[in-house]
Amino acid sequence: MSDIQWTPVIGLAFGIILGVVASFGGWGPFLIVLVLGVAGFLIGRIAESGEVNLSGLSMRRK
């Protein structure tokens, strides 16, 4: 169970939350949740590695 990739699971959960907020709250709350989610993601990346390195998120193969 230790080989679970959490990024797709977290992305799915975030997408579901954004969908619920958009359908019940409108565009204002949707944008607030989106901005706070991106801020939380960046803070998490900084806390994990000490820097913001988003190159590992691309799907390109070398």
C-alpha positions as CSV (number, residue, x, y, z in Angstrom):
1,M,0.0,0.0,0.0
2,S,3.0,2.3,0.2
3,D,3.3,2.5,-3.6
4,I,0.1,4.6,-3.9
5,Q,0.6,7.8,-6.0
6,W,-1.2,10.5,-4.0
7,T,-1.1,13.3,-6.6
8,P,-4.0,11.9,-8.8
9,V,-6.1,11.2,-5.7
10,I,-5.5,14.7,-4.3
11,G,-6.2,16.2,-7.7
12,L,-9.5,14.3,-8.0
13,A,-10.6,15.4,-4.5
14,F,-9.7,19.0,-5.3
15,G,-11.7,18.8,-8.6
16,I,-14.7,17.4,-6.8
17,I,-14.6,20.1,-4.2
18,L,-14.3,22.8,-6.9
19,G,-17.3,21.2,-8.8
20,V,-19.4,21.3,-5.7
21,V,-18.5,24.8,-4.8
22,A,-19.1,26.0,-8.4
23,S,-22.5,24.3,-8.6
24,F,-23.8,25.5,-5.2
25,G,-21.8,28.7,-4.5
26,G,-21.3,30.4,-7.9
27,W,-18.2,31.9,-9.5
28,G,-17.1,34.0,-6.5
29,P,-16.6,31.1,-4.1
30,F,-15.3,28.9,-6.9
31,L,-12.5,31.4,-7.6
32,I,-11.7,31.7,-3.9
33,V,-11.4,28.0,-3.5
34,L,-9.3,27.7,-6.6
35,V,-6.9,30.5,-5.5
36,L,-6.6,29.1,-2.0
37,G,-6.1,25.6,-3.4
38,V,-3.2,26.7,-5.6
39,A,-1.7,28.6,-2.7
40,G,-1.9,25.5,-0.5
41,F,-0.3,23.4,-3.3
42,L,2.6,25.8,-3.6
43,I,3.1,26.1,0.2
44,G,3.1,22.3,0.3
45,R,5.7,22.0,-2.4
46,I,7.9,24.6,-0.6
47,A,7.5,22.7,2.7
48,E,8.3,19.4,1.0
49,S,11.4,20.4,-0.9
50,G,12.4,23.8,0.3
51,E,11.8,25.3,-3.2
52,V,9.2,25.6,-5.9
53,N,10.2,23.2,-8.6
54,L,7.2,22.6,-10.9
55,S,9.2,20.9,-13.7
56,G,8.4,17.4,-12.2
57,L,4.7,18.0,-12.9
58,S,5.0,18.0,-16.7
59,M,4.1,15.0,-18.7
60,R,7.0,15.3,-21.1
61,R,9.6,12.5,-21.2
62,K,13.2,13.2,-21.9
